[in-house]
Amino acid sequence: MTGTFTEDARTVDGGDCTTAGQSLDWSDLGLLIRASVEQGVDPAPVAMVEELRRRQVEAGHGGEDFARIVESLRDVRSDR
């Protein structure tokens, strides 16, 4: 996963997440969270990323690149 950080940074810095490498719609982490729980592993880090992903999908950005989750970290007051 860390191998994509450089390209993700370029995407975020460029502000265009419409050219999806891995779209948010195809990046649901629910199964990984469930497997973590079943194996006794704390799913909190993965659950946090899934929450960021879910926010962007619900905002209508499901077809965009996974790097779009960064937008969920911006001022949360704008979500209300």
Secondary structure, 3 states (H helix, E strand, C coil): CHHHHHHHHHHHHHCCCCCCCCEHHHCCCHHHHHHHHHCCCCCHHHHHHHHHHHHHHHHHHCCCEHHHHHHHHCCHHHHC
